Amino acid sequence: MSLSRLINPLCCTSSSASGSSTIESNVKNKTKSTTLCLDDAKERIRHMFNKVELSISSYDTAWVAMVPSPTSPCAPLFPQCLNWLLDSQLFDGSWGLPGRHPLLMNDALLSTLACILALKQWGIGEDQMDKGLKFLESNITSINDEKQHTPIGFDILFPSLLEYAQNLGINLPIGPISLEVMIRKREIELQRGSQSNSEGWRAYLAYVSEGMLKSQDWSEIMKYQRKNGSLFNSPATTAAVFQHLNNADCLSYLQSILEKFGNAVPTVYPLDIYARLCMIDNLERLGINHHFKEEVRSVLDETYRYWMQGVEDIFLDPTTCAMAFRMLRLNGYDVSSDPFYQYSEDKFANSLKGYLKDIGAVLELYRASQVIIHPDESVLVKQSSWTRQLLKQYSSPYGAYGDKLCSYVVQEVNEALKFPYHANLERLLNRRSIEHYNVEETRILKTSYRSCNLANQEILKLAVGDFNICQSIHGEELKQLARWITENRLDKLKFARSKLAYCYFSGAATLFSPELSDARISWAKNGVLTTVVDDFFDVGSSEEEQVHLIQLVEQWDVDINTLGCSETVKIIFSAIHSTICEIGEKSVKRQGRNVKDDVIRIWLNLMQSMLTEAEWFRTKAVPEIDDYMQNAFVSFALGPIVLPALYLVGPKISNEVAESHELNSLFKLMSTCGRLLNDIHSYKRESEEGKLNAVTLHIVHGNGVVTAEEAIEKMKGNIEDNRRELLRLISQEKGSIIPRACKDLFWKMMNVLHLFYMKDDGFTSEEMHSSVNAVMKEPIVLGDLLVDSQQNLSPLLKPQVV
């Protein structure tokens, strides 16, 4: 039985339009103006690779402005920051990001209070201070609003700044009871943390040290200083430490930021490695990374150099480390999983990000754990287990901080759990990512920040336009394929299931780029034909007809009208013949040779394996499990779908490559996974029908001690082993003779297999219809997404602190 058994039949409506030659012209007319517009977006996105843009932080700038000159304590060391504060107050009297979301009011309160303190300390800006105090008075009640997104350390920082304001003689518009309540909240948090006495707690206190006033052990904090002179890459923390210790490296860090940003500072710096990796990850998830191959390769090359040099900005941050590892490994770079020993479950829980319950870090560690390619990577196996459990807790409304998670975060976590890397069909992932993309994304550390590298309208514009162009092409191709079925009379074969929509969808959802049209058409046609041939050998033919069909393919150049074969055999052979000839002709353009004979051999191997299974069924044979699998991975019928497409995706494939052990291994690993997944899924039904199945054979040859459950568990372990080995071969560049674009096809089919066999009852007809429509029929409306972005607050997923 082939993969095509899985999905319920889907109907495809034929069209009276002209043949395949019209596809390119029709689509070209529809998309020409759109493409020109998207070219501008591509150019603007390319420029973003050259520079990481960060929003200015009023909060951090205020702390830098408060640093006195070592030689003249009555004057600011950085007067330019003070001038920036005077010039940057918002119309409502606050300081902070312009256009802030209503749920970031506490962030505005903290930033505004810090700016008031800086102005008061140096005795300037009376008007600005008065406006700031009025803003505090009007909005102070938000500190009790549980819906507000609270900056990291707010319960310590805000009351400490209020006390500092009192010491400076500022008449705060806050009643003594409210102030006492806030101070009590600070004491409760300090007491709770001191009881844990964990390294994560101590790092947290160091991170918010500007709010610890005189109670901080400043010399102890210095163990968190980085090579760039900063503490946690935080200007505010570094400025506070410099005020107390006059550390020269801290000063150098602050001076270097101001040289780069001018009169103010961001809330985190540097962020370059993380921001560029995040940008690449977003482009890939949105399905537009293929437009920026050179830029992506340049960033990954640079990241690999940093990885090999042990750069702090990678290895001191689990989020960046996990993202770099995943992206480097999947793109063929040789990176070890050893760094994750420092992020084991207990060590992570005892770290700053563990203390902060950083869901973004856990999510990236979980994603990294899915790219296991070596048998001895137990660190990643354990990492997958504990991060998955934590994500389940975080996604629950009853979990820790569950009430602080907006639907966007819960959705991303749930999707990561539902669709692991090996079961994430690209175009469905792209559509989900586009629909969830927030061009106004605001992240929050001790204060909020934005970066166009992390989210911007140009990226969304390109993703939507590209998706809709591809969808338009897919619609035309599907119409052409519907005509092909009618013209080849395949619809006259009543025993055969109608699988066109499914077969084309599996190709369009993975090989979606316009230039891959030939590969998609080959994939879909051969998918339909393998379904027909599978049904032919299964229920639609006699033994004589089966043998006759194989003989016709072996002889190939025959006139079927002069032969005494059945109408069914004529229809099937004619369709296979014309399809293989078409593939051969198209291959000349890409390969410089006709690969028709190679494709004939692929089809003959499949038919011979199906004949063997039919003979086993007729004779009630019970083969050994190894004999069964040696035949069954071929009869699963992925050969004619995937292997001919290799010749049509671009790179040249020599006879040496086509016949290599490497390619055969890729095919066998992929097909074995598919066969085992299928047999687990269809075990009960095939047992009732008296058909061979790997589960049944494990039981039969288990001497009466192997149960179905035990057999299935063993097969699941085999699937996982084969899948990891397949990923290793695909990602490995050293010693490989197969182009990466070709190897990727085997993983794309693996995605299809795991997605459709994900549930015990398979991928339902309703889900299939919905997915087909999402990829091939329903365009995405950019305007609707922009409206949604303005209405929703995307919370912090990946805070850049260590």
VOMI-600935 format. One line per 3 residues: for each residue x negated, y negated, z negated of C-alpha. Coordinates in steps of 0.2 Angstrom, whole numbers, plus 5000, padded with zeros to 4 digits. Example, Ala and Ser with C-alpha at 12.3 -4.5 7.8 and 13.67 -1.06 7.14 Angstrom:
<rs>
4938:5022:4961 ~ 4932:5005:4964
</rs>
This chain:
<rs>
5000:5000:5000 ~ 4994:4983:5004 ~ 4994:4966:4995
5009:4961:5005 ~ 5020:4973:4995 ~ 5020:4961:4981
5031:4946:4987 ~ 5049:4947:4991 ~ 5053:4944:5010
5054:4925:5015 ~ 5062:4920:5031 ~ 5054:4908:5043
5064:4897:5056 ~ 5058:4897:5073 ~ 5057:4881:5084
5060:4878:5102 ~ 5045:4866:5103 ~ 5031:4871:5115
5017:4882:5111 ~ 5001:4880:5100 ~ 4993:4867:5112
5006:4855:5105 ~ 5000:4856:5087 ~ 4985:4845:5089
4993:4831:5099 ~ 5009:4831:5088 ~ 4999:4829:5072
4986:4817:5080 ~ 5001:4805:5084 ~ 5008:4806:5067
4992:4804:5057 ~ 4981:4792:5067 ~ 4985:4776:5058
4985:4785:5041 ~ 4967:4792:5045 ~ 4961:4775:5049
4967:4768:5032 ~ 4960:4783:5023 ~ 4943:4780:5030
4942:4763:5021 ~ 4947:4772:5005 ~ 4933:4785:5008
4920:4771:5010 ~ 4925:4762:4994 ~ 4924:4779:4985
4907:4782:4992 ~ 4901:4766:4984 ~ 4907:4772:4967
4894:4785:4967 ~ 4881:4772:4967 ~ 4886:4763:4951
4896:4768:4935 ~ 4907:4754:4930 ~ 4913:4752:4912
4925:4740:4904 ~ 4919:4728:4891 ~ 4922:4731:4873
4928:4716:4863 ~ 4925:4727:4847 ~ 4907:4732:4851
4903:4714:4857 ~ 4909:4707:4841 ~ 4897:4718:4831
4883:4714:4842 ~ 4887:4695:4840 ~ 4886:4697:4821
4868:4702:4822 ~ 4858:4688:4814 ~ 4841:4683:4821
4827:4691:4811 ~ 4817:4674:4812 ~ 4832:4663:4809
4846:4672:4798 ~ 4858:4658:4800 ~ 4859:4660:4819
4865:4674:4830 ~ 4852:4685:4838 ~ 4863:4686:4853
4873:4670:4855 ~ 4878:4674:4873 ~ 4890:4688:4865
4897:4674:4854 ~ 4901:4663:4869 ~ 4909:4678:4877
4921:4680:4863 ~ 4926:4662:4863 ~ 4930:4664:4882
4938:4681:4882 ~ 4953:4679:4870 ~ 4969:4685:4878
4985:4674:4880 ~ 4993:4683:4865 ~ 4979:4679:4854
4971:4696:4854 ~ 4955:4703:4860 ~ 4953:4719:4869
4957:4727:4886 ~ 4969:4716:4897 ~ 4985:4725:4901
4984:4736:4887 ~ 4998:4749:4884 ~ 5010:4746:4870
5004:4762:4861 ~ 4987:4754:4859 ~ 4992:4740:4847
4981:4747:4833 ~ 4966:4746:4845 ~ 4970:4728:4848
4972:4724:4829 ~ 4954:4732:4826 ~ 4946:4723:4840
4954:4706:4836 ~ 4949:4707:4818 ~ 4931:4711:4823
4931:4696:4834 ~ 4938:4685:4820 ~ 4924:4691:4808
4911:4687:4821 ~ 4917:4669:4824 ~ 4920:4666:4805
4902:4672:4801 ~ 4895:4659:4813 ~ 4908:4645:4809
4914:4642:4826 ~ 4930:4645:4836 ~ 4943:4639:4823
4957:4638:4836 ~ 4953:4656:4842 ~ 4953:4662:4825
4970:4654:4821 ~ 4977:4662:4836 ~ 4970:4679:4832
4977:4678:4814 ~ 4994:4675:4821 ~ 4992:4690:4832
4988:4700:4817 ~ 5002:4694:4807 ~ 5015:4697:4821
5009:4715:4824 ~ 5002:4722:4808 ~ 5017:4733:4806
5011:4744:4820 ~ 4998:4752:4808 ~ 5012:4762:4800
5019:4767:4817 ~ 5015:4786:4819 ~ 5017:4785:4838
5003:4773:4840 ~ 4986:4780:4847 ~ 4974:4777:4833
4956:4773:4838 ~ 4943:4785:4830 ~ 4939:4780:4812
4953:4767:4812 ~ 4958:4772:4794 ~ 4940:4768:4788
4936:4753:4799 ~ 4951:4743:4798 ~ 4953:4741:4779
4934:4739:4778 ~ 4935:4724:4790 ~ 4949:4717:4780
4939:4717:4764 ~ 4924:4709:4774 ~ 4936:4696:4780
4942:4692:4762 ~ 4923:4691:4757 ~ 4921:4678:4770
4936:4668:4764 ~ 4948:4671:4778 ~ 4966:4669:4773
4973:4685:4780 ~ 4991:4686:4785 ~ 4993:4702:4776
5002:4705:4759 ~ 4992:4712:4744 ~ 5003:4728:4744
4999:4732:4763 ~ 4981:4729:4760 ~ 4981:4740:4745
4990:4754:4755 ~ 4977:4753:4769 ~ 4963:4754:4757
4971:4769:4748 ~ 4972:4778:4765 ~ 4953:4775:4768
4949:4782:4750 ~ 4960:4797:4754 ~ 4951:4801:4770
4934:4798:4762 ~ 4938:4810:4748 ~ 4945:4823:4760
4929:4822:4770 ~ 4917:4822:4756 ~ 4925:4838:4749
4921:4847:4766 ~ 4903:4841:4765 ~ 4901:4847:4783
4889:4841:4795 ~ 4903:4835:4806 ~ 4909:4824:4792
4892:4817:4789 ~ 4890:4813:4808 ~ 4908:4805:4808
4903:4793:4793 ~ 4887:4789:4803 ~ 4897:4785:4819
4908:4773:4809 ~ 4894:4766:4798 ~ 4899:4748:4802
4914:4751:4792 ~ 4905:4759:4777 ~ 4898:4742:4771
4886:4744:4757 ~ 4890:4762:4753 ~ 4880:4769:4767
4864:4778:4766 ~ 4856:4769:4781 ~ 4840:4779:4781
4850:4795:4782 ~ 4859:4789:4797 ~ 4843:4787:4807
4842:4806:4810 ~ 4856:4803:4823 ~ 4846:4790:4833
4843:4795:4851 ~ 4828:4793:4862 ~ 4836:4777:4870
4836:4769:4852 ~ 4855:4770:4850 ~ 4865:4780:4838
4879:4790:4847 ~ 4877:4778:4862 ~ 4888:4766:4852
4883:4748:4853 ~ 4893:4744:4837 ~ 4885:4758:4827
4868:4753:4833 ~ 4871:4735:4829 ~ 4876:4739:4811
4861:4750:4809 ~ 4849:4736:4816 ~ 4857:4723:4804
4851:4734:4789 ~ 4835:4742:4795 ~ 4828:4730:4809
4824:4746:4818 ~ 4814:4741:4834 ~ 4821:4755:4845
4839:4749:4840 ~ 4835:4732:4846 ~ 4828:4738:4862
4844:4748:4865 ~ 4855:4732:4862 ~ 4843:4721:4873
4844:4734:4887 ~ 4863:4734:4887 ~ 4864:4716:4888
4852:4715:4902 ~ 4863:4727:4912 ~ 4880:4719:4907
4876:4701:4904 ~ 4885:4693:4889 ~ 4895:4708:4882
4894:4727:4880 ~ 4904:4742:4883 ~ 4910:4754:4869
4899:4768:4875 ~ 4883:4767:4885 ~ 4875:4776:4894
4889:4786:4902 ~ 4882:4789:4919 ~ 4879:4808:4919
4897:4812:4912 ~ 4906:4799:4923 ~ 4898:4805:4939
4902:4823:4935 ~ 4919:4819:4930 ~ 4921:4810:4946
4916:4825:4956 ~ 4927:4836:4946 ~ 4942:4825:4949
4938:4824:4968 ~ 4938:4843:4968 ~ 4954:4845:4958
4962:4833:4970 ~ 4956:4842:4985 ~ 4946:4828:4993
4928:4833:4988 ~ 4924:4839:5006 ~ 4924:4821:5012
4909:4818:5000 ~ 4898:4833:5002 ~ 4881:4823:5003
4886:4812:4988 ~ 4891:4827:4978 ~ 4875:4836:4982
4865:4821:4977 ~ 4874:4820:4960 ~ 4872:4838:4957
4854:4838:4962 ~ 4851:4824:4950 ~ 4861:4833:4936
4851:4849:4938 ~ 4834:4839:4936 ~ 4841:4832:4920
4847:4849:4914 ~ 4829:4856:4917 ~ 4822:4842:4908
4833:4844:4893 ~ 4840:4826:4894 ~ 4850:4822:4878
4865:4815:4886 ~ 4869:4832:4892 ~ 4864:4843:4878
4869:4833:4863 ~ 4887:4832:4870 ~ 4897:4848:4872
4909:4840:4884 ~ 4895:4835:4896 ~ 4885:4850:4894
4900:4862:4898 ~ 4905:4852:4913 ~ 4887:4851:4920
4885:4870:4917 ~ 4901:4874:4926 ~ 4898:4863:4941
4880:4867:4943 ~ 4883:4886:4941 ~ 4898:4886:4953
4888:4876:4966 ~ 4873:4889:4966 ~ 4861:4881:4954
4852:4893:4942 ~ 4857:4888:4925 ~ 4857:4898:4909
4871:4899:4896 ~ 4859:4899:4882 ~ 4863:4880:4877
4881:4886:4872 ~ 4873:4895:4857 ~ 4873:4878:4849
4892:4876:4852 ~ 4897:4893:4844 ~ 4914:4893:4835
4906:4889:4818 ~ 4894:4877:4824 ~ 4907:4867:4834
4919:4867:4819 ~ 4904:4859:4809 ~ 4900:4846:4822
4907:4828:4825 ~ 4918:4834:4839 ~ 4924:4848:4829
4928:4837:4815 ~ 4938:4825:4827 ~ 4947:4840:4834
4942:4834:4851 ~ 4953:4843:4863 ~ 4943:4837:4878
4927:4846:4872 ~ 4937:4862:4868 ~ 4945:4861:4886
4928:4859:4894 ~ 4920:4873:4884 ~ 4934:4884:4889
4933:4881:4907 ~ 4914:4884:4906 ~ 4917:4901:4898
4926:4906:4914 ~ 4910:4906:4925 ~ 4902:4922:4918
4891:4930:4931 ~ 4879:4940:4920 ~ 4883:4956:4910
4874:4950:4895 ~ 4883:4933:4893 ~ 4891:4937:4876
4890:4919:4871 ~ 4902:4914:4885 ~ 4914:4929:4881
4915:4923:4863 ~ 4917:4905:4868 ~ 4932:4910:4879
4941:4918:4865 ~ 4939:4905:4852 ~ 4942:4890:4863
4958:4898:4870 ~ 4964:4900:4853 ~ 4961:4882:4848
4969:4876:4864 ~ 4985:4886:4860 ~ 4985:4878:4843
4982:4860:4851 ~ 4996:4863:4864 ~ 5009:4868:4851
5019:4854:4844 ~ 5016:4862:4827 ~ 4997:4862:4828
4985:4850:4821 ~ 4988:4833:4827 ~ 5001:4840:4839
5012:4824:4836 ~ 4998:4813:4843 ~ 4997:4823:4860
5007:4816:4874 ~ 5015:4827:4887 ~ 5000:4824:4899
4988:4832:4887 ~ 4999:4847:4883 ~ 5002:4849:4901
4984:4850:4906 ~ 4980:4862:4892 ~ 4995:4873:4896
4989:4873:4914 ~ 4971:4878:4910 ~ 4978:4892:4899
4990:4898:4913 ~ 4979:4896:4928 ~ 4961:4902:4924
4948:4898:4937 ~ 4950:4915:4945 ~ 4969:4912:4947
4970:4894:4953 ~ 4976:4893:4970 ~ 4968:4877:4977
4982:4868:4985 ~ 4994:4871:4971 ~ 4980:4864:4959
4978:4849:4971 ~ 4996:4845:4970 ~ 4997:4847:4951
4982:4836:4949 ~ 4988:4823:4961 ~ 5005:4822:4952
4997:4820:4935 ~ 4983:4808:4941 ~ 4984:4792:4931
4976:4777:4940 ~ 4978:4767:4924 ~ 4969:4780:4913
4963:4772:4897 ~ 4952:4782:4885 ~ 4949:4778:4867
4934:4780:4855 ~ 4932:4767:4842 ~ 4941:4756:4854
4949:4759:4871 ~ 4939:4758:4888 ~ 4942:4761:4906
4930:4766:4921 ~ 4935:4766:4939 ~ 4923:4781:4941
4935:4791:4930 ~ 4951:4785:4938 ~ 4956:4773:4951
4969:4769:4964 ~ 4958:4772:4979 ~ 4955:4791:4974
4973:4794:4972 ~ 4977:4785:4989 ~ 4965:4796:4998
4971:4812:4989 ~ 4989:4808:4993 ~ 4986:4804:5011
4974:4819:5014 ~ 4987:4830:5007 ~ 5001:4824:5018
4991:4825:5033 ~ 4986:4843:5030 ~ 5004:4847:5026
5010:4840:5042 ~ 4997:4851:5051 ~ 5003:4866:5041
5021:4863:5046 ~ 5016:4863:5065 ~ 5006:4879:5063
5020:4888:5054 ~ 5032:4884:5068 ~ 5019:4891:5080
5018:4907:5070 ~ 5036:4909:5070 ~ 5037:4908:5089
5022:4920:5089 ~ 5032:4933:5079 ~ 5047:4932:5091
5036:4932:5107 ~ 5028:4948:5101 ~ 5044:4956:5096
5038:4959:5079 ~ 5055:4954:5072 ~ 5063:4969:5081
5054:4981:5069 ~ 5068:4984:5057 ~ 5057:4994:5045
5044:4980:5043 ~ 5046:4966:5030 ~ 5046:4948:5035
5031:4940:5027 ~ 5026:4926:5038 ~ 5029:4912:5025
5019:4921:5012 ~ 5005:4926:5023 ~ 5003:4908:5030
5005:4901:5013 ~ 4990:4911:5006 ~ 4979:4904:5020
4986:4886:5020 ~ 4984:4885:5001 ~ 4966:4889:5002
4959:4885:5019 ~ 4969:4869:5020 ~ 4957:4857:5029
4962:4852:5047 ~ 4946:4859:5055 ~ 4950:4876:5048
4965:4878:5059 ~ 4958:4893:5068 ~ 4954:4902:5052
4971:4899:5045 ~ 4980:4905:5060 ~ 4969:4921:5060
4972:4924:5042 ~ 4991:4922:5044 ~ 4993:4933:5060
4982:4947:5053 ~ 4992:4945:5036 ~ 5008:4948:5046
5001:4962:5056 ~ 4993:4971:5041 ~ 5010:4971:5033
5018:4978:5048 ~ 5005:4992:5050 ~ 5006:4995:5031
5025:4998:5033 ~ 5022:5008:5049 ~ 5011:5020:5040
5022:5020:5024 ~ 5040:5022:5031 ~ 5041:5017:5049
5032:5031:5059 ~ 5029:5049:5062 ~ 5012:5057:5060
5011:5058:5079 ~ 5014:5039:5081 ~ 5001:5035:5068
4988:5045:5077 ~ 4994:5038:5093 ~ 4992:5020:5087
4974:5023:5081 ~ 4969:5031:5098 ~ 4976:5016:5107
4965:5004:5097 ~ 4950:5016:5099 ~ 4953:5016:5118
4957:4997:5118 ~ 4958:4993:5137 ~ 4973:5003:5141
4990:5000:5150 ~ 5003:5004:5137 ~ 5017:5004:5150
5009:5019:5158 ~ 5008:5029:5142 ~ 5021:5039:5134
5021:5031:5117 ~ 5036:5025:5107 ~ 5042:5007:5108
5037:5004:5090 ~ 5019:5009:5094 ~ 5019:4998:5110
5025:4982:5100 ~ 5012:4985:5086 ~ 4997:4988:5097
5001:4974:5109 ~ 5002:4962:5095 ~ 4986:4968:5087
4978:4968:5105 ~ 4982:4950:5109 ~ 4978:4944:5091
4960:4952:5092 ~ 4957:4945:5109 ~ 4962:4928:5104
4950:4928:5089 ~ 4937:4934:5100 ~ 4939:4920:5112
4940:4907:5098 ~ 4924:4914:5090 ~ 4914:4911:5106
4915:4892:5102 ~ 4909:4894:5084 ~ 4898:4909:5086
4891:4908:5103 ~ 4897:4926:5106 ~ 4913:4936:5107
4916:4946:5090 ~ 4931:4956:5097 ~ 4922:4972:5095
4918:4968:5077 ~ 4937:4964:5073 ~ 4942:4981:5082
4931:4990:5070 ~ 4938:4981:5055 ~ 4956:4986:5061
4951:5004:5064 ~ 4943:5006:5047 ~ 4960:5000:5040
4970:5012:5050 ~ 4959:5027:5046 ~ 4961:5023:5028
4980:5022:5029 ~ 4981:5038:5039 ~ 4971:5047:5025
4983:5040:5012 ~ 4998:5046:5023 ~ 4990:5063:5024
4987:5064:5005 ~ 5006:5060:5003 ~ 5012:5073:5016
5001:5087:5008 ~ 5004:5082:4990 ~ 4985:5080:4988
4978:5074:4971 ~ 4961:5067:4975 ~ 4947:5063:4963
4948:5045:4957 ~ 4932:5040:4965 ~ 4938:5047:4982
4954:5038:4980 ~ 4946:5021:4976 ~ 4933:5023:4990
4948:5024:5002 ~ 4960:5013:4993 ~ 4949:4997:4993
4950:4998:5012 ~ 4968:5003:5013 ~ 4973:4988:5003
4972:4979:5019 ~ 4962:4963:5016 ~ 4949:4967:5029
4958:4961:5044 ~ 4964:4945:5034 ~ 4947:4939:5027
4933:4946:5038 ~ 4938:4939:5055 ~ 4941:4922:5047
4923:4922:5042 ~ 4919:4919:5061 ~ 4930:4904:5062
4926:4893:5047 ~ 4910:4886:5054 ~ 4894:4894:5051
4886:4906:5063 ~ 4886:4925:5057 ~ 4874:4936:5066
4876:4955:5068 ~ 4863:4957:5054 ~ 4874:4947:5042
4890:4955:5047 ~ 4883:4972:5044 ~ 4873:4967:5028
4874:4976:5011 ~ 4878:4959:5004 ~ 4894:4956:5014
4900:4974:5012 ~ 4898:4971:4993 ~ 4908:4955:4993
4922:4964:5003 ~ 4922:4979:4992 ~ 4922:4969:4975
4936:4958:4981 ~ 4946:4973:4988 ~ 4943:4984:4973
4950:4970:4962 ~ 4965:4968:4973 ~ 4968:4987:4974
4967:4989:4955 ~ 4978:4974:4952 ~ 4991:4981:4964
4990:4998:4956 ~ 4993:4992:4939 ~ 5008:4982:4945
5016:4995:4955 ~ 5012:5010:4944 ~ 5030:5014:4938
5038:5012:4955 ~ 5025:5022:4964 ~ 5026:5036:4951
5044:5038:4954 ~ 5041:5038:4973 ~ 5028:5052:4971
5014:5041:4978 ~ 4996:5040:4973 ~ 4991:5027:4961
4975:5024:4951 ~ 4984:5024:4935 ~ 4992:5040:4939
4976:5048:4944 ~ 4967:5042:4928 ~ 4981:5051:4918
4980:5067:4929 ~ 4962:5068:4928 ~ 4961:5063:4909
4964:5081:4903 ~ 4980:5076:4895 ~ 4972:5064:4883
4973:5048:4893 ~ 4989:5037:4892 ~ 4995:5025:4905
4991:5011:4893 ~ 4973:5017:4891 ~ 4971:5019:4910
4978:5001:4913 ~ 4966:4994:4900 ~ 4951:5003:4908
4956:4996:4925 ~ 4958:4979:4918 ~ 4940:4980:4912
4935:4986:4929 ~ 4943:4971:4937 ~ 4934:4959:4926
4917:4967:4929 ~ 4920:4967:4948 ~ 4927:4949:4947
4911:4943:4938 ~ 4900:4952:4950 ~ 4909:4944:4965
4907:4927:4957 ~ 4888:4930:4954 ~ 4886:4935:4973
4896:4920:4979 ~ 4887:4907:4968 ~ 4869:4915:4970
4859:4906:4983 ~ 4842:4914:4981 ~ 4841:4929:4992
4858:4927:5000 ~ 4859:4928:5019 ~ 4878:4923:5020
4883:4905:5021 ~ 4892:4898:5006 ~ 4907:4893:5017
4909:4911:5022 ~ 4906:4918:5004 ~ 4919:4906:4997
4933:4915:5007 ~ 4931:4930:4996 ~ 4934:4920:4981
4949:4911:4989 ~ 4957:4928:4992 ~ 4953:4932:4974
4963:4917:4968 ~ 4977:4923:4979 ~ 4977:4940:4971
4976:4935:4953 ~ 4989:4921:4955 ~ 5002:4933:4963
4998:4947:4951 ~ 4997:4936:4936 ~ 5013:4942:4928
5019:4959:4924 ~ 5033:4957:4936 ~ 5023:4949:4950
5026:4932:4958 ~ 5044:4930:4959 ~ 5054:4925:4975
5059:4909:4967 ~ 5042:4904:4962 ~ 5036:4908:4979
5049:4897:4988 ~ 5044:4883:4976 ~ 5025:4885:4979
5028:4886:4998 ~ 5038:4870:4998 ~ 5026:4861:4987
5011:4865:4999 ~ 5019:4865:5016 ~ 5036:4855:5016
5037:4842:5002 ~ 5026:4827:5005 ~ 5019:4817:4991
5025:4799:4989 ~ 5011:4787:4983 ~ 5023:4774:4977
5031:4785:4965 ~ 5015:4791:4957 ~ 5009:4773:4955
5025:4769:4945 ~ 5023:4784:4934 ~ 5005:4779:4930
5011:4762:4924 ~ 5024:4769:4913 ~ 5013:4783:4905
4998:4782:4893 ~ 4985:4794:4897 ~ 4976:4798:4881
4958:4802:4877 ~ 4953:4819:4883 ~ 4934:4818:4883
4927:4806:4870 ~ 4909:4803:4873 ~ 4902:4804:4856
4891:4818:4848
</rs>
